[in-house]
Amino acid sequence: MSKRRQTAPKREKVRDIFVARPFEGLADEPEWIALRELVPAASAPLTLKPEIIEEYGDRPVTLSTVLPMAWPAMTRSDGRVFIGLQRHVQSGDVSRDLTVAILAALGTEPGGTVSVPALPGQGPRLQDILVDGPLEITMHDGFEYWLDADQAEDPNVKASLERANASIYPTVRLAAGRAAYWCRVAPDKGHVRWVLPEAEDQALDALARLSAAGDLLLGEKTKFAGMFRAHGLLVPVWDIPGEPEAADWEAPLADFAKRYADILAETGPLDADARRAKQGLIGRQLTLR
């Protein structure tokens, strides 16, 4: 009798998918990007679509900038689900990553460890499972909002909490611009960073026109540090003095926002000065982190 070699079942290869604007179509796309890239400690409740609640049950889901040890998701013993925006492992589509984490957490018993695959493969995205609307963002000075009583006693979680709290720098949402944030990174230095909602090419042309006209600054002793791309949108960054508080930058940013909105209406080709300014802006792109 011949012996046949036993072979392990062939593992299906998960294909990664790249999406340049993973949050496109969400009402608060710029804020999703800001929480993902700019804000150290914040949270916002998410509302699941009725069909998701029917399948998985009605459990509160909270979006968090970061979770203990950069977990993608966790469930508390009280049934609440937390999803981490800033995580170590990600695929080419952040929206699908977050959706897989949400569904995995909803399928995990309260207080259990959530297992999330590194690559989500084909499947639903945030746009498919959430009732869309503006995010109700709460800013935090620390990450204590993570924990229930049981988790607070875990030495690994407590150590992660201490490290995370130590990394927080003062950050404030500015009312003058949607997804605009002030932060103080040193006693004598701060930043204003603003995720612009317009498509990248449109925003870049507007910034180039403002630069050519000398209207790119937020006032005296400020400097346009550059800009970076984040999930398909542009984020200009200004260096500002560290002494004034966040509220002192509301009026300067409001003035800039008006100039920016006015110049967005110009749709003709860039003149020579604006073209040169555009090349200068492209050459000053920043690398985030």
DOLO-390294 format. One line per 4 residues: number of its first residue (from 1); their letters; for each residue x, y, z of N, C-alpha, C. Coordinates in Angstrom, 1 decimal, padded with zeros to 4 digits. Layout:
N
NUM) A) X Y Z X Y Z X Y Z | ...
//
This chain:
289
1) MSKR) 000.9 -001.2 000.0 000.0 000.0 000.0 000.9 001.2 000.0 | 000.7 002.1 -001.0 001.5 003.3 -001.1 001.2 004.3 -000.1 | 002.2 005.0 000.4 002.0 006.0 001.3 002.0 007.4 000.6 | 000.9 008.1 000.8 000.9 009.4 000.2 001.3 010.5 001.2
5) RQTA) 002.1 011.4 000.6 002.6 012.4 001.5 001.5 013.4 001.8 | 001.4 013.6 003.1 000.3 014.6 003.5 000.8 016.0 003.4 | 000.0 016.8 002.7 000.4 018.2 002.5 -000.5 019.1 003.2 | 000.1 020.1 003.8 -000.8 021.1 004.5 -001.7 021.8 003.5
9) PKRE) -002.9 022.2 004.0 -003.8 022.9 003.1 -003.1 024.3 002.7 | -003.3 024.6 001.4 -002.7 025.8 000.9 -003.4 027.0 001.5 | -002.5 027.9 002.1 -003.0 029.1 002.7 -003.4 030.2 001.6 | -004.5 030.7 001.8 -005.0 031.7 000.8 -004.2 033.0 001.1
13) KVRD) -003.6 033.5 000.0 -002.8 034.8 000.1 -003.8 036.0 000.2 | -003.5 036.8 001.2 -004.4 038.0 001.4 -003.7 039.1 000.6 | -004.4 039.7 -000.3 -003.9 040.8 -001.1 -004.1 042.1 -000.5 | -003.1 042.9 -000.4 -003.2 044.2 000.2 -003.7 045.2 -000.8
17) IFVA) -004.5 046.1 -000.4 -005.1 047.1 -001.3 -004.7 048.5 -000.8 | -004.2 049.3 -001.7 -003.8 050.7 -001.3 -004.9 051.7 -001.7 | -005.3 052.5 -000.7 -006.3 053.5 -000.9 -005.7 054.8 -000.5 | -005.5 055.8 -001.4 -004.8 057.0 -001.1 -005.6 057.9 -000.1
21) RPFE) -006.9 057.9 -000.2 -007.8 058.7 000.7 -008.7 057.8 001.4 | -008.2 057.1 002.4 -009.1 056.1 003.1 -010.3 056.6 003.8 | -010.3 057.9 004.2 -011.5 058.5 004.9 -012.4 059.3 003.9 | -012.1 059.2 002.6 -012.9 060.0 001.7 -014.3 059.5 001.7
25) GLAD) -015.2 060.5 001.7 -016.7 060.2 001.8 -017.2 060.3 003.2 | -016.4 060.3 004.2 -016.9 060.5 005.6 -017.0 062.0 005.8 | -018.1 062.4 006.5 -018.4 063.8 006.7 -017.3 064.6 007.4 | -016.5 063.9 008.2 -015.4 064.6 009.0 -014.1 064.0 008.5
29) EPEW) -013.9 063.8 007.2 -012.6 063.3 006.8 -011.4 064.0 007.3 | -011.3 065.3 007.3 -010.1 066.0 007.9 -009.9 065.7 009.4 | -011.0 065.6 010.2 -010.8 065.3 011.6 -010.3 063.8 011.8 | -010.8 062.9 011.0 -010.3 061.5 011.1 -008.8 061.5 010.9
33) IALR) -008.3 062.3 009.9 -006.9 062.4 009.6 -006.1 063.1 010.7 | -006.7 064.2 011.3 -006.1 064.9 012.4 -005.9 064.0 013.6 | -007.0 063.2 013.9 -006.9 062.3 015.1 -005.8 061.2 014.8 | -005.7 060.8 013.6 -004.8 059.7 013.2 -003.3 060.2 013.2
37) ELVP) -003.1 061.5 012.9 -001.7 062.0 012.6 -001.3 063.1 013.6 | -002.2 063.9 014.1 -001.7 065.1 014.8 -002.0 065.1 016.3 | -003.0 064.4 016.8 -003.5 064.6 018.1 -003.1 063.4 019.0 | -002.5 063.7 020.2 -002.0 062.7 021.0 -003.1 061.9 021.8
41) AASA) -004.0 062.6 022.4 -005.0 062.0 023.2 -006.4 062.6 023.0 | -007.3 061.8 022.3 -008.6 062.3 022.1 -009.5 061.0 021.8 | -010.8 061.2 022.0 -011.7 060.1 021.7 -013.0 060.7 021.1 | -013.8 059.8 020.5 -015.0 060.2 019.9 -015.9 058.9 019.8
45) PLTL) -017.2 059.0 020.2 -018.1 057.9 020.0 -018.4 057.6 018.5 | -018.6 056.4 018.2 -019.0 056.0 016.8 -020.4 055.4 016.9 | -021.2 055.6 015.8 -022.5 055.0 015.8 -022.6 054.0 014.6 | -022.9 052.8 015.0 -023.0 051.7 014.0 -024.3 051.7 013.3
49) KPEI) -024.3 051.2 012.0 -025.5 051.1 011.3 -026.4 050.1 011.9 | -027.7 050.2 011.7 -028.7 049.2 012.3 -028.4 047.8 011.9 | -027.9 047.5 010.7 -027.7 046.1 010.3 -026.5 045.5 011.0 | -025.5 046.4 011.4 -024.3 045.9 012.2 -024.8 045.6 013.6
53) IEEY) -025.6 046.5 014.2 -026.1 046.3 015.5 -026.9 045.0 015.6 | -027.7 044.8 014.5 -028.6 043.6 014.5 -027.7 042.3 014.5 | -026.6 042.4 013.8 -025.7 041.2 013.7 -024.9 041.0 014.9 | -024.3 042.1 015.5 -023.3 041.9 016.5 -023.8 042.3 017.9
57) GDRP) -024.9 043.0 018.0 -025.4 043.5 019.3 -025.1 044.9 019.4 | -025.8 045.6 020.3 -025.7 047.0 020.5 -024.7 047.3 021.7 | -023.4 047.5 021.3 -022.4 047.8 022.3 -021.8 049.1 021.9 | -021.5 050.0 022.9 -020.9 051.3 022.6 -019.5 051.1 022.0
61) VTLS) -019.2 051.9 021.0 -017.9 051.8 020.3 -017.3 053.2 020.3 | -016.1 053.3 020.8 -015.4 054.6 021.0 -014.1 054.6 020.1 | -013.9 055.6 019.3 -012.7 055.8 018.6 -011.7 056.5 019.5 | -010.5 056.0 019.6 -009.4 056.5 020.4 -008.2 056.8 019.6
65) TVLP) -007.5 057.9 019.8 -006.3 058.1 019.1 -005.3 057.0 019.2 | -005.1 056.5 020.4 -004.2 055.4 020.7 -004.7 054.6 021.8 | -004.4 053.3 021.9 -004.8 052.4 022.9 -003.5 051.8 023.6 | -003.7 051.1 024.8 -002.5 050.6 025.4 -001.7 049.7 024.5
69) MAWP) -000.4 049.9 024.5 000.6 049.1 023.7 000.2 049.2 022.3 | -000.4 050.3 021.8 -000.8 050.5 020.4 -001.7 049.4 019.9 | -002.5 048.8 020.8 -003.5 047.7 020.3 -004.4 048.3 019.2 | -004.8 047.5 018.3 -005.8 048.0 017.3 -007.2 048.1 017.9
73) AMTR) -007.5 047.3 018.9 -008.8 047.3 019.5 -008.8 046.7 020.9 | -009.8 047.0 021.7 -009.9 046.3 023.0 -011.3 046.4 023.4 | -011.7 045.4 024.3 -013.1 045.4 024.9 -012.9 045.5 026.4 | -013.7 046.3 027.0 -013.7 046.4 028.4 -014.7 045.5 029.0
77) SDGR) -014.5 045.2 030.3 -015.4 044.2 030.9 -016.9 044.7 031.0 | -017.1 046.0 030.9 -018.4 046.6 030.8 -019.1 046.5 029.5 | -018.4 045.9 028.5 -018.9 045.7 027.2 -018.5 046.8 026.1 | -017.9 047.9 026.6 -017.5 048.9 025.7 -016.4 048.5 024.8
81) VFIG) -016.4 048.9 023.5 -015.4 048.6 022.6 -014.6 049.9 022.3 | -013.3 049.8 022.2 -012.4 050.9 021.9 -011.6 050.5 020.6 | -011.5 051.4 019.7 -010.7 051.2 018.5 -009.6 052.2 018.4 | -008.3 051.8 018.2 -007.2 052.6 018.1 -006.9 053.1 016.7
85) LQRH) -006.8 054.4 016.5 -006.4 055.0 015.2 -004.9 054.9 014.9 | -004.1 055.1 015.9 -002.7 055.1 015.8 -002.2 053.7 016.2 | -001.8 052.9 015.3 -001.4 051.5 015.6 -000.1 051.2 014.8 | 000.6 050.1 015.2 001.9 049.8 014.6 001.7 049.1 013.3
89) VQSG) 000.7 048.2 013.1 000.6 047.4 011.9 -000.6 047.9 011.1 | -000.4 048.2 009.9 -001.5 048.6 009.0 -001.4 048.2 007.6 | -002.5 048.1 006.9 -002.4 047.7 005.5 -002.4 049.0 004.7 | -002.7 048.8 003.4 -002.8 050.0 002.5 -004.1 050.8 002.6
93) DVSR) -005.0 050.3 003.3 -006.3 050.9 003.5 -006.7 051.0 005.0 | -006.5 052.2 005.5 -006.7 052.4 007.0 -008.2 052.2 007.3 | -009.1 052.6 006.4 -010.5 052.4 006.6 -010.9 051.0 006.8 | -010.3 050.1 006.0 -010.6 048.7 006.1 -010.0 048.1 007.4
97) DLTV) -008.8 048.6 007.7 -008.1 048.1 009.0 -009.0 048.4 010.2 | -009.5 049.6 010.2 -010.3 050.0 011.4 -011.7 049.2 011.4 | -012.2 049.0 010.3 -013.5 048.2 010.2 -013.3 046.8 010.7 | -012.2 046.1 010.2 -011.9 044.8 010.7 -011.7 044.8 012.2
101) AILA) -011.0 045.8 012.7 -010.8 045.9 014.2 -012.2 046.0 014.9 | -013.0 046.9 014.4 -014.3 047.1 015.0 -015.1 045.8 015.1 | -015.2 045.1 013.9 -016.0 043.9 013.9 -015.4 042.8 014.7 | -014.0 042.7 014.7 -013.4 041.7 015.6 -013.7 042.0 017.1
105) ALGT) -013.7 043.2 017.5 -014.0 043.6 018.8 -015.4 043.3 019.2 | -016.3 043.6 018.3 -017.7 043.3 018.5 -018.0 041.8 018.6 | -017.1 041.0 018.0 -017.3 039.5 018.1 -016.5 038.9 019.2 | -015.9 039.8 020.1 -015.2 039.3 021.2 -016.0 039.5 022.5
109) EPGG) -015.9 038.5 023.4 -016.6 038.7 024.7 -016.1 039.9 025.5 | -016.9 040.6 026.2 -016.4 041.7 027.0 -015.3 041.3 027.9 | -014.2 042.2 027.8 -013.0 041.9 028.6 -012.0 040.9 028.0 | -012.4 040.3 026.8 -011.5 039.4 026.2 -010.5 040.1 025.3
113) TVSV) -009.5 039.3 024.9 -008.4 039.9 024.0 -008.9 039.8 022.6 | -008.8 040.9 021.9 -009.3 041.0 020.5 -008.1 040.6 019.6 | -008.4 039.7 018.7 -007.5 039.2 017.7 -007.8 039.9 016.4 | -006.9 040.7 015.8 -007.1 041.4 014.6 -006.1 041.1 013.6
117) PALP) -006.4 040.6 012.4 -005.4 040.3 011.4 -004.6 041.4 010.9 | -003.4 041.2 010.5 -002.5 042.2 010.0 -003.0 042.8 008.7 | -003.5 042.0 007.8 -004.0 042.4 006.5 -005.5 042.0 006.5 | -006.4 043.0 006.3 -007.8 042.7 006.4 -008.4 042.0 005.1
121) GQGP) -007.7 042.2 004.0 -008.3 041.6 002.7 -009.5 042.4 002.3 | -010.3 041.7 001.4 -011.5 042.3 000.9 -012.5 042.4 002.1 | -013.4 043.4 002.0 -014.5 043.4 003.0 -015.0 044.9 003.2 | -015.8 045.0 004.2 -016.4 046.4 004.4 -015.4 047.4 004.9
125) RLQD) -015.8 048.7 004.8 -015.0 049.8 005.2 -015.8 050.6 006.2 | -015.2 051.6 006.8 -015.9 052.5 007.7 -017.1 053.0 007.1 | -017.0 053.4 005.8 -018.1 054.0 005.1 -019.3 053.1 005.0 | -019.1 051.8 005.2 -020.1 050.7 005.1 -020.8 050.4 006.4
129) ILVD) -020.1 050.6 007.5 -020.6 050.2 008.8 -021.0 051.3 009.8 | -020.6 052.5 009.5 -020.9 053.6 010.4 -022.1 054.5 009.9 | -022.9 055.0 010.9 -023.8 056.1 010.6 -022.9 057.3 010.5 | -022.8 057.9 009.4 -021.8 059.0 009.2 -022.3 060.3 009.8
133) GPLE) -021.4 061.1 010.2 -021.7 062.4 010.7 -020.5 063.1 011.4 | -020.6 064.3 011.8 -019.4 064.9 012.5 -019.0 064.2 013.7 | -017.7 064.1 013.9 -017.2 063.4 015.1 -017.4 064.3 016.4 | -017.8 063.8 017.4 -018.0 064.5 018.7 -016.7 064.2 019.5
137) ITMH) -015.7 065.1 019.3 -014.3 064.8 019.8 -014.2 065.3 021.2 | -013.6 064.5 022.1 -013.2 064.9 023.4 -011.7 064.9 023.5 | -011.1 066.0 023.9 -009.7 066.0 024.1 -009.4 065.6 025.5 | -008.2 064.9 025.7 -007.9 064.4 027.0 -006.4 064.8 027.4
141) DGFE) -006.2 065.0 028.7 -004.9 065.3 029.2 -004.1 064.0 029.5 | -004.8 062.9 029.6 -004.2 061.6 029.8 -005.1 060.5 029.3 | -004.6 059.3 029.4 -005.3 058.1 028.8 -006.1 057.3 029.8 | -006.4 057.9 031.0 -007.1 057.1 032.0 -008.5 056.6 031.5
145) YWLD) -009.0 057.3 030.5 -010.3 056.9 030.0 -010.3 055.5 029.3 | -009.1 055.0 029.1 -009.0 053.6 028.5 -009.6 052.6 029.5 | -009.4 052.8 030.8 -009.4 051.6 031.7 -010.7 051.4 032.4 | -011.0 050.1 032.7 -012.0 049.8 033.7 -011.2 049.3 034.9
149) ADQA) -011.9 048.9 035.9 -011.2 048.5 037.2 -010.3 047.4 037.0 | -010.6 046.4 036.2 -009.8 045.2 036.1 -008.5 045.6 035.3 | -008.6 046.3 034.3 -007.5 046.7 033.5 -006.5 047.6 034.2 | -007.1 048.4 035.1 -006.2 049.4 035.9 -005.2 048.6 036.8
153) EDPN) -005.5 047.4 037.1 -004.6 046.6 038.0 -003.6 045.8 037.2 | -003.7 045.8 035.8 -002.7 045.0 035.0 -001.4 045.8 035.0 | -000.3 045.2 035.4 001.0 046.0 035.5 001.4 046.4 034.1 | 001.2 045.6 033.1 001.6 045.9 031.7 000.8 047.1 031.2
157) VKAS) -000.4 047.1 031.4 -001.3 048.2 031.0 -000.9 049.5 031.7 | -000.7 049.4 033.0 -000.3 050.5 033.8 001.0 051.2 033.3 | 001.9 050.3 033.0 003.2 050.8 032.5 003.0 051.5 031.2 | 002.2 050.9 030.3 001.9 051.5 029.0 001.2 052.8 029.2
161) LERA) 000.3 052.9 030.2 -000.4 054.2 030.4 000.5 055.3 030.9 | 001.5 054.9 031.7 002.5 055.9 032.2 003.3 056.4 031.1 | 003.8 055.5 030.2 004.6 055.9 029.0 003.8 056.8 028.1 | 002.5 056.4 027.9 001.7 057.2 027.0 001.4 058.6 027.5
165) NASI) 001.1 058.7 028.8 000.8 060.0 029.4 002.0 060.9 029.3 | 003.2 060.3 029.5 004.4 061.1 029.4 004.7 061.6 028.1 | 004.1 061.0 027.0 004.4 061.4 025.6 003.4 062.5 025.2 | 002.4 062.9 026.0 001.4 063.8 025.6 002.0 065.2 025.7
169) YPTV) 001.8 066.0 024.6 002.2 067.4 024.7 000.9 068.2 024.6 | 000.8 069.4 025.2 -000.4 070.2 025.2 -000.9 070.4 023.7 | -002.2 070.1 023.5 -002.8 070.2 022.2 -004.3 070.6 022.4 | -004.7 071.6 021.5 -006.0 072.2 021.6 -006.6 072.3 020.2
173) RLAA) -007.9 071.9 020.1 -008.6 072.2 018.9 -008.9 073.7 018.7 | -008.7 074.2 017.5 -009.0 075.6 017.2 -010.3 075.7 016.5 | -011.2 076.6 017.0 -012.5 076.8 016.4 -012.4 077.5 015.0 | -011.3 078.2 014.7 -011.2 079.0 013.5 -011.1 078.1 012.2
177) GRAA) -010.7 076.9 012.4 -010.5 076.0 011.2 -010.9 074.6 011.6 | -011.7 074.0 010.7 -012.1 072.6 010.9 -010.8 071.7 010.9 | -010.6 070.9 011.8 -009.4 070.0 011.9 -008.1 070.8 012.0 | -008.2 071.9 012.7 -007.0 072.7 013.0 -006.6 072.6 014.5
181) YWCR) -005.3 072.5 014.7 -004.9 072.2 016.1 -003.6 073.0 016.4 | -003.7 073.6 017.7 -002.5 074.2 018.3 -001.8 073.2 019.2 | -000.5 073.2 019.2 000.2 072.4 020.2 001.5 073.1 020.6 | 001.9 072.8 021.8 003.2 073.4 022.3 004.2 072.2 022.4
185) VAPD) 005.2 072.3 021.7 006.2 071.2 021.6 007.4 071.4 022.5 | 007.6 072.7 022.9 008.7 073.1 023.8 008.3 074.4 024.5 | 008.9 074.8 025.6 008.5 076.0 026.2 008.5 077.2 025.3 | 009.4 077.3 024.3 009.5 078.4 023.5 009.1 078.2 022.0
189) KGHV) 008.4 077.0 021.8 008.0 076.7 020.4 006.6 076.0 020.4 | 005.8 076.4 019.4 004.6 075.7 019.2 004.3 075.6 017.7 | 003.2 074.9 017.4 002.8 074.7 016.0 001.3 075.0 015.9 | 000.9 075.4 014.8 -000.5 075.3 014.3 -000.5 074.5 013.1
193) RWVL) -001.3 073.4 013.1 -001.4 072.5 012.0 -002.9 072.3 011.6 | -003.1 072.3 010.3 -004.5 072.4 009.8 -004.6 071.4 008.7 | -005.5 070.4 008.8 -005.8 069.5 007.7 -006.8 070.1 006.8 | -006.4 070.5 005.6 -007.3 071.2 004.7 -008.2 070.2 004.0
197) PEAE) -009.5 070.6 003.9 -010.5 069.6 003.3 -010.5 069.4 001.8 | -009.9 070.4 001.1 -009.9 070.4 -000.3 -009.0 069.3 -000.9 | -009.3 068.9 -002.1 -008.4 068.0 -002.8 -007.0 068.6 -002.9 | -006.0 067.7 -002.9 -004.6 068.1 -002.8 -004.2 069.2 -003.8
201) DQAL) -004.5 069.0 -005.1 -004.1 069.9 -006.1 -004.7 071.3 -005.9 | -006.0 071.3 -005.5 -006.7 072.6 -005.3 -006.1 073.3 -004.1 | -005.8 072.6 -003.0 -005.3 073.2 -001.8 -003.9 073.7 -002.1 | -003.0 073.0 -002.9 -001.7 073.4 -003.1 -001.7 074.7 -004.0
205) DALA) -002.5 074.7 -005.0 -002.6 076.0 -005.8 -003.0 077.2 -005.0 | -003.9 077.0 -004.0 -004.4 078.1 -003.2 -003.2 078.6 -002.3 | -002.5 077.6 -001.7 -001.3 078.0 -000.9 -000.3 078.7 -001.7 | -000.1 078.2 -002.9 000.9 078.9 -003.8 000.6 080.3 -004.1
209) RLSA) -000.7 080.6 -004.4 -001.1 081.9 -004.6 -001.0 082.8 -003.4 | -001.3 082.2 -002.2 -001.1 083.0 -001.0 000.4 083.3 -000.7 | 001.2 082.3 -001.0 002.7 082.5 -000.8 003.2 083.6 -001.7 | 002.8 083.5 -003.0 003.3 084.6 -003.9 002.8 086.0 -003.5
213) AGDL) 001.7 086.0 -002.8 001.2 087.3 -002.4 001.7 087.8 -001.0 | 002.5 086.9 -000.4 003.0 087.2 000.9 002.0 087.1 002.0 | 001.0 086.2 001.8 -000.1 086.1 002.7 -000.2 084.7 003.4 | 001.0 084.1 003.5 001.0 082.7 004.0 001.2 082.6 005.5
217) LLGE) 001.6 083.7 006.2 001.9 083.6 007.6 000.7 083.9 008.5 | 000.8 083.5 009.8 -000.2 083.8 010.8 000.0 085.0 011.6 | 001.0 085.8 011.2 001.3 087.1 011.9 002.8 087.2 012.2 | 003.2 088.2 012.9 004.6 088.4 013.3 005.1 087.3 014.1
221) KTKF) 006.4 087.0 013.9 007.1 086.0 014.7 006.6 084.5 014.4 | 005.9 084.4 013.2 005.5 083.1 012.8 006.2 082.7 011.5 | 006.3 081.5 011.3 007.0 081.0 010.1 006.2 079.8 009.5 | 006.1 079.8 008.2 005.5 078.7 007.5 006.5 077.6 007.4
225) AGMF) 006.4 076.6 008.2 007.4 075.5 008.3 007.3 074.6 007.1 | 006.2 074.4 006.5 006.0 073.5 005.3 004.7 072.8 005.4 | 004.6 071.7 004.7 003.3 071.0 004.7 003.7 069.5 004.5 | 002.7 068.7 004.9 002.9 067.3 004.6 001.6 066.7 004.1
229) RAHG) 001.7 065.6 003.3 000.5 064.9 002.8 000.1 063.9 003.9 | -001.1 063.8 004.1 -001.6 062.8 005.1 -002.9 062.2 004.6 | -002.9 060.9 004.1 -004.1 060.2 003.7 -004.8 061.0 002.6 | -004.0 061.6 001.7 -004.6 062.3 000.5 -004.9 063.7 000.7
233) LLVP) -004.7 064.3 001.8 -005.0 065.7 002.0 -003.7 066.4 002.5 | -003.7 067.7 002.3 -002.5 068.5 002.7 -002.7 069.1 004.1 | -001.6 069.2 004.8 -001.6 069.7 006.2 -000.5 070.7 006.3 | -000.8 072.0 006.1 000.2 073.1 006.4 000.5 073.2 007.9
237) VWDI) 001.8 073.6 008.1 002.3 073.6 009.5 003.0 075.0 009.7 | 002.6 075.7 010.7 003.3 077.0 011.1 004.0 076.8 012.4 | 005.3 077.3 012.4 006.0 077.5 013.6 005.5 078.8 014.3 | 005.2 078.7 015.6 004.8 079.9 016.3 005.5 080.0 017.7
241) PGEP) 005.5 081.1 018.3 006.2 081.2 019.6 005.4 080.4 020.6 | 006.1 079.9 021.6 005.6 079.0 022.6 004.8 079.7 023.7 | 005.0 081.0 023.9 004.4 081.7 025.1 002.9 081.8 024.9 | 002.4 082.4 023.8 000.9 082.6 023.8 000.2 081.3 023.9
245) EAAD) -001.0 081.3 024.4 -001.9 080.2 024.6 -002.7 079.9 023.3 | -003.3 078.8 023.2 -004.0 078.4 022.0 -005.1 079.5 021.6 | -005.8 080.0 022.5 -006.8 081.0 022.2 -006.3 082.2 021.5 | -005.0 082.5 021.7 -004.4 083.7 021.0 -004.2 083.5 019.6
249) WEAP) -004.4 082.3 019.1 -004.2 082.0 017.7 -005.5 081.8 016.9 | -006.6 081.9 017.6 -007.9 081.8 016.9 -008.0 082.9 015.9 | -007.8 084.2 016.3 -008.0 085.3 015.3 -007.0 085.2 014.1 | -005.7 085.0 014.4 -004.8 084.9 013.2 -005.2 083.8 012.3
253) LADF) -005.6 082.6 012.8 -006.0 081.5 011.9 -007.3 081.9 011.2 | -008.2 082.5 011.9 -009.5 083.0 011.2 -009.2 083.9 010.0 | -008.3 084.8 010.2 -007.9 085.7 009.1 -007.3 084.9 008.0 | -006.4 084.0 008.3 -005.8 083.2 007.2 -006.9 082.3 006.5
257) AKRY) -007.8 081.8 007.3 -008.9 080.9 006.7 -009.7 081.7 005.7 | -009.9 083.0 006.0 -010.7 083.9 005.1 -009.9 084.1 003.8 | -008.6 084.4 004.0 -007.8 084.6 002.8 -007.7 083.3 001.9 | -007.6 082.2 002.6 -007.6 080.9 001.9 -008.9 080.6 001.2
261) ADIL) -010.0 080.9 001.9 -011.3 080.6 001.2 -011.5 081.5 000.0 | -011.1 082.8 000.2 -011.3 083.7 -001.0 -010.5 083.3 -002.2 | -009.2 082.9 -001.9 -008.3 082.6 -003.0 -008.7 081.2 -003.7 | -009.4 080.4 -002.9 -009.9 079.1 -003.5 -010.8 079.3 -004.7
265) AETG) -011.5 080.5 -004.7 -012.4 080.8 -005.8 -011.7 081.1 -007.1 | -010.4 081.4 -007.1 -009.6 081.6 -008.3 -009.3 080.3 -009.0 | -009.8 080.1 -010.2 -009.6 078.9 -010.9 -008.7 078.9 -012.1 | -008.2 080.1 -012.5 -007.4 080.2 -013.6 -006.0 079.6 -013.4
269) PLDA) -005.2 079.6 -014.4 -003.8 079.1 -014.3 -003.0 080.0 -013.4 | -002.0 079.4 -012.7 -001.1 080.1 -011.8 -000.3 081.1 -012.7 | 000.0 082.3 -012.1 001.0 083.1 -012.8 002.4 082.7 -012.5 | 003.4 083.4 -013.0 004.8 083.0 -012.9 005.2 083.0 -011.4
273) DARR) 004.8 084.0 -010.6 005.2 084.0 -009.2 004.5 082.9 -008.4 | 003.3 082.6 -008.7 002.6 081.5 -008.0 003.2 080.1 -008.4 | 003.6 080.0 -009.7 004.3 078.7 -010.1 005.6 078.5 -009.3 | 006.3 079.6 -009.2 007.6 079.5 -008.5 007.3 079.2 -007.0
277) AKQG) 006.3 079.9 -006.5 005.9 079.6 -005.0 005.5 078.1 -004.9 | 004.8 077.6 -005.9 004.3 076.2 -005.8 005.5 075.3 -005.7 | 006.5 075.5 -006.6 007.7 074.6 -006.5 008.4 074.7 -005.2 | 008.4 076.0 -004.6 009.0 076.1 -003.3 008.3 075.4 -002.2
281) LIGR) 007.0 075.4 -002.3 006.2 074.6 -001.3 006.4 073.1 -001.5 | 006.4 072.7 -002.7 006.7 071.2 -002.9 008.0 070.8 -002.4 | 009.0 071.7 -002.5 010.4 071.4 -002.0 010.5 071.4 -000.5 | 009.5 072.0 000.2 009.5 072.1 001.6 008.5 071.2 002.3
285) QLTL) 008.2 070.1 001.6 007.3 069.1 002.2 008.0 068.5 003.4 | 007.2 068.3 004.4 007.7 067.7 005.7 007.5 066.2 005.7 | 008.3 065.5 006.4 008.0 064.1 006.7 007.4 064.0 008.1 | 006.2 063.4 008.1 005.5 063.3 009.4 006.2 062.3 010.3
289) R) 006.5 062.6 011.5 007.2 061.8 012.5 008.6 061.4 011.9
//
